[in-house]
C-alpha cells in the first residue's frame, strides 16, 4: 500500500513541477501534467477507504 501512495504522490509532484517549469520558461501549458496529477489524486482518493479499513481492523 505504501508503494501505491508513493506512486500517486509522485504523479502529483511531477505534474506540479512540470507546470512550474512550463510557466517559468514561457511555454504554453500542456494538458499532460493535469492528467497525470488527476490520476495521482484519484489514486489517493481510491486508497483512502482501504487505508481506513486496514487501520480500524482488529488484529487477533
MOPAC internal coordinates of N, CA, C and O (Angstrom, degrees):
PM7 1SCF
backbone

  N    0.0000 0     0.00 0     0.00 0    0    0    0
  C    1.4424 1     0.00 0     0.00 0    1    0    0
  C    1.5266 1   110.88 1     0.00 0    2    1    0
  O    1.2310 1   120.62 1   143.77 1    3    2    1
  N    1.3059 1   116.43 1   -36.23 1    3    2    1
  C    1.4591 1   120.48 1  -179.93 1    5    3    2
  C    1.5239 1   110.36 1   -62.35 1    6    5    3
  O    1.2310 1   120.57 1   144.03 1    7    6    5
  N    1.3141 1   116.52 1   -35.97 1    7    6    5
  C    1.4629 1   120.17 1   179.84 1    9    7    6
  C    1.5303 1   110.82 1   -65.29 1   10    9    7
  O    1.2310 1   120.39 1   139.45 1   11   10    9
  N    1.3236 1   116.85 1   -40.55 1   11   10    9
  C    1.4628 1   120.02 1   179.61 1   13   11   10
  C    1.5271 1   111.26 1   -65.77 1   14   13   11
  O    1.2310 1   120.46 1   139.41 1   15   14   13
  N    1.3247 1   116.72 1   -40.59 1   15   14   13
  C    1.4597 1   120.19 1   177.51 1   17   15   14
  C    1.5249 1   109.92 1   -64.51 1   18   17   15
  O    1.2310 1   120.29 1   137.47 1   19   18   17
  N    1.3230 1   117.06 1   -42.53 1   19   18   17
  C    1.4653 1   120.55 1   178.61 1   21   19   18
  C    1.5280 1   111.14 1   -62.91 1   22   21   19
  O    1.2310 1   120.13 1   139.02 1   23   22   21
  N    1.3175 1   117.36 1   -40.98 1   23   22   21
  C    1.4661 1   120.27 1   178.98 1   25   23   22
  C    1.5284 1   111.02 1   -65.52 1   26   25   23
  O    1.2310 1   119.93 1   138.14 1   27   26   25
  N    1.3270 1   117.73 1   -41.86 1   27   26   25
  C    1.4632 1   120.91 1   179.61 1   29   27   26
  C    1.5304 1   110.52 1   -65.51 1   30   29   27
  O    1.2310 1   120.68 1   137.94 1   31   30   29
  N    1.3339 1   116.30 1   -42.06 1   31   30   29
  C    1.4634 1   119.45 1   177.40 1   33   31   30
  C    1.5237 1   111.14 1   -64.16 1   34   33   31
  O    1.2310 1   120.68 1   140.00 1   35   34   33
  N    1.3277 1   116.30 1   -40.00 1   35   34   33
  C    1.4604 1   119.47 1   178.77 1   37   35   34
  C    1.5311 1   111.49 1   -62.49 1   38   37   35
  O    1.2310 1   119.88 1   140.10 1   39   38   37
  N    1.3162 1   117.84 1   -39.90 1   39   38   37
  C    1.4644 1   120.98 1   177.13 1   41   39   38
  C    1.5213 1   111.19 1   -60.32 1   42   41   39
  O    1.2310 1   120.40 1   138.00 1   43   42   41
  N    1.3221 1   116.83 1   -42.00 1   43   42   41
  C    1.4586 1   119.48 1  -179.34 1   45   43   42
  C    1.5275 1   111.46 1   -71.17 1   46   45   43
  O    1.2310 1   119.88 1   139.83 1   47   46   45
  N    1.3268 1   117.84 1   -40.17 1   47   46   45
  C    1.4686 1   121.36 1   179.02 1   49   47   46
  C    1.5255 1   110.74 1   -65.80 1   50   49   47
  O    1.2310 1   120.49 1   135.47 1   51   50   49
  N    1.3278 1   116.67 1   -44.53 1   51   50   49
  C    1.4631 1   119.01 1  -179.46 1   53   51   50
  C    1.5283 1   111.46 1   -67.08 1   54   53   51
  O    1.2310 1   120.16 1   145.75 1   55   54   53
  N    1.3307 1   117.31 1   -34.25 1   55   54   53
  C    1.4681 1   119.98 1   176.78 1   57   55   54
  C    1.5319 1   110.46 1   -65.49 1   58   57   55
  O    1.2310 1   120.40 1   136.65 1   59   58   57
  N    1.3234 1   116.84 1   -43.35 1   59   58   57
  C    1.4657 1   120.01 1   178.93 1   61   59   58
  C    1.5220 1   110.87 1   -64.90 1   62   61   59
  O    1.2310 1   120.25 1   140.60 1   63   62   61
  N    1.3224 1   117.13 1   -39.40 1   63   62   61
  C    1.4635 1   120.35 1   178.76 1   65   63   62
  C    1.5234 1   111.17 1   -65.11 1   66   65   63
  O    1.2310 1   120.66 1   139.62 1   67   66   65
  N    1.3135 1   116.35 1   -40.38 1   67   66   65
  C    1.4645 1   119.37 1  -179.90 1   69   67   66
  C    1.5258 1   111.83 1   -66.08 1   70   69   67
  O    1.2310 1   120.38 1   140.14 1   71   70   69
  N    1.3322 1   116.87 1   -39.86 1   71   70   69
  C    1.4597 1   120.18 1   177.19 1   73   71   70
  C    1.5239 1   109.60 1   -63.86 1   74   73   71
  O    1.2310 1   120.08 1   136.87 1   75   74   73
  N    1.3367 1   117.46 1   -43.13 1   75   74   73
  C    1.4591 1   120.97 1   180.00 1   77   75   74
  C    1.5294 1   111.38 1   -63.24 1   78   77   75
  O    1.2310 1   120.04 1   139.18 1   79   78   77
  N    1.3128 1   117.53 1   -40.82 1   79   78   77
  C    1.4648 1   121.40 1   178.81 1   81   79   78
  C    1.5264 1   110.23 1   -65.36 1   82   81   79
  O    1.2310 1   120.51 1   135.79 1   83   82   81
  N    1.3231 1   116.63 1   -44.21 1   83   82   81
  C    1.4655 1   119.45 1  -179.48 1   85   83   82
  C    1.5212 1   111.54 1   -65.28 1   86   85   83
  O    1.2310 1   120.15 1   139.83 1   87   86   85
  N    1.3254 1   117.33 1   -40.17 1   87   86   85
  C    1.4603 1   119.60 1   178.92 1   89   87   86
  C    1.5283 1   110.90 1   -69.23 1   90   89   87
  O    1.2310 1   120.73 1   143.16 1   91   90   89
  N    1.3332 1   116.21 1   -36.84 1   91   90   89
  C    1.4592 1   120.19 1  -179.74 1   93   91   90
  C    1.5135 1   113.42 1   -69.09 1   94   93   91
  O    1.2310 1   120.17 1   149.76 1   95   94   93
  N    1.3157 1   117.27 1   -30.24 1   95   94   93
  C    1.4583 1   120.50 1  -177.97 1   97   95   94
  C    1.5291 1   112.38 1   -92.78 1   98   97   95
  O    1.2310 1   120.23 1   176.51 1   99   98   97
  N    1.3194 1   117.16 1    -3.49 1   99   98   97
  C    1.4569 1   120.60 1   177.44 1  101   99   98
  C    1.5141 1   114.46 1    82.57 1  102  101   99
  O    1.2310 1   119.85 1  -167.56 1  103  102  101
  N    1.3069 1   117.90 1    12.44 1  103  102  101
  C    1.4621 1   121.19 1   178.19 1  105  103  102
  C    1.5248 1   110.67 1   -79.89 1  106  105  103
  O    1.2310 1   121.13 1   -22.06 1  107  106  105
  N    1.3195 1   115.44 1   157.94 1  107  106  105
  C    1.4619 1   119.72 1   172.91 1  109  107  106
  C    1.5177 1   109.05 1   -68.14 1  110  109  107
  O    1.2310 1   120.92 1   -33.70 1  111  110  109
  N    1.3353 1   115.84 1   146.30 1  111  110  109
  C    1.4549 1   119.52 1  -179.41 1  113  111  110
  C    1.5207 1   110.91 1   -71.23 1  114  113  111
  O    1.2310 1   121.52 1   -39.19 1  115  114  113
  N    1.2991 1   114.71 1   140.81 1  115  114  113
  C    1.4551 1   123.93 1   177.68 1  117  115  114
  C    1.5242 1   107.63 1  -100.39 1  118  117  115
  O    1.2310 1   119.39 1   -29.60 1  119  118  117
  N    1.3178 1   118.77 1   150.40 1  119  118  117
  C    1.4618 1   121.07 1  -179.55 1  121  119  118
  C    1.5262 1   112.65 1   -81.59 1  122  121  119
  O    1.2310 1   119.40 1   164.41 1  123  122  121
  N    1.3074 1   118.75 1   -15.59 1  123  122  121
  C    1.4626 1   121.33 1  -176.30 1  125  123  122
  C    1.5289 1   113.35 1   -57.87 1  126  125  123
  O    1.2310 1   118.58 1   136.35 1  127  126  125
  N    1.3444 1   120.31 1   -43.65 1  127  126  125
  C    1.4646 1   117.92 1   178.43 1  129  127  126
  C    1.5243 1   113.22 1   -61.11 1  130  129  127
  O    1.2310 1   120.46 1   144.88 1  131  130  129
  N    1.3222 1   116.72 1   -35.12 1  131  130  129
  C    1.4573 1   119.09 1   179.65 1  133  131  130
  C    1.5259 1   111.21 1   -69.41 1  134  133  131
  O    1.2310 1   120.74 1   144.77 1  135  134  133
  N    1.3139 1   116.19 1   -35.23 1  135  134  133
  C    1.4631 1   120.19 1   177.85 1  137  135  134
  C    1.5204 1   110.41 1   -68.30 1  138  137  135
  O    1.2310 1   120.10 1   131.90 1  139  138  137
  N    1.3386 1   117.41 1   -48.10 1  139  138  137
  C    1.4678 1   119.58 1  -178.65 1  141  139  138
  C    1.5257 1   111.23 1   -68.82 1  142  141  139
  O    1.2310 1   119.82 1   143.71 1  143  142  141
  N    1.3231 1   117.95 1   -36.29 1  143  142  141
  C    1.4631 1   120.38 1   175.21 1  145  143  142
  C    1.5136 1   111.46 1   -64.84 1  146  145  143
  O    1.2310 1   120.57 1   141.26 1  147  146  145
  N    1.3318 1   116.52 1   -38.74 1  147  146  145
  C    1.4648 1   120.81 1   176.77 1  149  147  146
  C    1.5180 1   112.13 1   -65.27 1  150  149  147
  O    1.2310 1   120.59 1   140.81 1  151  150  149
  N    1.3219 1   116.48 1   -39.19 1  151  150  149
  C    1.4695 1   120.04 1   177.46 1  153  151  150
  C    1.5239 1   109.93 1   -63.88 1  154  153  151
  O    1.2310 1   120.58 1   138.78 1  155  154  153
  N    1.3330 1   116.49 1   -41.22 1  155  154  153
  C    1.4645 1   119.84 1   177.97 1  157  155  154
  C    1.5160 1   111.78 1   -63.51 1  158  157  155
  O    1.2310 1   120.47 1   138.78 1  159  158  157
  N    1.3304 1   116.71 1   -41.22 1  159  158  157
  C    1.4551 1   120.66 1   179.36 1  161  159  158
  C    1.5221 1   111.21 1   -66.75 1  162  161  159
  O    1.2310 1   120.21 1   137.73 1  163  162  161
  N    1.3078 1   117.21 1   -42.27 1  163  162  161
  C    1.4692 1   120.60 1   177.63 1  165  163  162
  C    1.5310 1   109.88 1   -63.59 1  166  165  163
  O    1.2310 1   120.48 1   140.12 1  167  166  165
  N    1.3300 1   116.68 1   -39.88 1  167  166  165
  C    1.4662 1   120.02 1   177.75 1  169  167  166
  C    1.5147 1   111.96 1   -60.21 1  170  169  167
  O    1.2310 1   120.22 1   136.70 1  171  170  169
  N    1.3208 1   117.18 1   -43.30 1  171  170  169
  C    1.4616 1   119.81 1   178.15 1  173  171  170
  C    1.5140 1   111.98 1   -65.86 1  174  173  171
  O    1.2310 1   120.27 1   138.94 1  175  174  173
  N    1.3261 1   117.10 1   -41.06 1  175  174  173
  C    1.4611 1   120.34 1   179.82 1  177  175  174
  C    1.5257 1   110.53 1   -64.99 1  178  177  175
  O    1.2310 1   120.15 1   140.88 1  179  178  177
  N    1.3158 1   117.33 1   -39.12 1  179  178  177
  C    1.4681 1   120.06 1   179.37 1  181  179  178
  C    1.5221 1   112.00 1   -69.90 1  182  181  179
  O    1.2310 1   119.88 1   153.96 1  183  182  181
  N    1.3238 1   117.83 1   -26.04 1  183  182  181
  C    1.4579 1   120.49 1  -179.92 1  185  183  182
  C    1.5242 1   113.33 1   -82.25 1  186  185  183
  O    1.2310 1   119.75 1   161.45 1  187  186  185
  N    1.3154 1   118.08 1   -18.55 1  187  186  185
  C    1.4618 1   120.13 1  -177.45 1  189  187  186
  C    1.5313 1   113.90 1   -59.52 1  190  189  187
  O    1.2310 1   118.62 1   133.97 1  191  190  189
  N    1.3361 1   120.23 1   -46.03 1  191  190  189
  C    1.4766 1   118.60 1   178.33 1  193  191  190
  C    1.5307 1   112.45 1   -61.77 1  194  193  191
  O    1.2310 1   120.11 1   141.19 1  195  194  193
  N    1.2977 1   117.39 1   -38.81 1  195  194  193
  C    1.4667 1   120.05 1   178.77 1  197  195  194
  C    1.5269 1   110.49 1   -65.41 1  198  197  195
  O    1.2310 1   120.53 1   141.74 1  199  198  197
  N    1.3192 1   116.59 1   -38.26 1  199  198  197
  C    1.4601 1   120.45 1   178.20 1  201  199  198
  C    1.5256 1   110.62 1   -65.44 1  202  201  199
  O    1.2310 1   120.45 1   135.98 1  203  202  201
  N    1.3119 1   116.75 1   -44.02 1  203  202  201
  C    1.4611 1   120.50 1   179.35 1  205  203  202
  C    1.5295 1   110.96 1   -63.61 1  206  205  203
  O    1.2310 1   120.04 1   138.32 1  207  206  205
  N    1.3336 1   117.52 1   -41.68 1  207  206  205
  C    1.4629 1   120.51 1   177.90 1  209  207  206
  C    1.5220 1   110.63 1   -62.43 1  210  209  207
  O    1.2310 1   120.47 1   138.28 1  211  210  209
  N    1.2963 1   116.71 1   -41.72 1  211  210  209
  C    1.4621 1   120.30 1  -178.94 1  213  211  210
  C    1.5288 1   110.96 1   -69.19 1  214  213  211
  O    1.2310 1   120.74 1   143.22 1  215  214  213
  N    1.3367 1   116.19 1   -36.78 1  215  214  213
  C    1.4524 1   120.07 1  -177.94 1  217  215  214
  C    1.5258 1   111.44 1   -71.53 1  218  217  215
  O    1.2310 1   120.05 1   142.89 1  219  218  217
  N    1.3276 1   117.52 1   -37.11 1  219  218  217
  C    1.4658 1   120.83 1  -177.06 1  221  219  218
  C    1.5169 1   112.82 1   -89.50 1  222  221  219
  O    1.2310 1   119.83 1   169.68 1  223  222  221
  N    1.3140 1   117.94 1   -10.32 1  223  222  221
  C    1.4719 1   121.03 1  -179.68 1  225  223  222
  C    1.5122 1   109.91 1   -71.83 1  226  225  223
  O    1.2310 1   121.73 1   -50.62 1  227  226  225
  N    1.3203 1   114.30 1   129.38 1  227  226  225
  C    1.4707 1   119.12 1   178.99 1  229  227  226
  C    1.5054 1   109.78 1   -79.78 1  230  229  227
  O    1.2310 1   121.88 1   -42.79 1  231  230  229
  N    1.3086 1   114.00 1   137.21 1  231  230  229
  C    1.4685 1   119.02 1   175.97 1  233  231  230
  C    1.5325 1   108.40 1   -99.60 1  234  233  231
  O    1.2310 1   121.50 1   -56.13 1  235  234  233
  N    1.2982 1   114.73 1   123.87 1  235  234  233
  C    1.4771 1   119.26 1  -178.10 1  237  235  234
  C    1.5027 1   110.48 1   -96.40 1  238  237  235
  O    1.2310 1   120.10 1   180.00 1  239  238  237

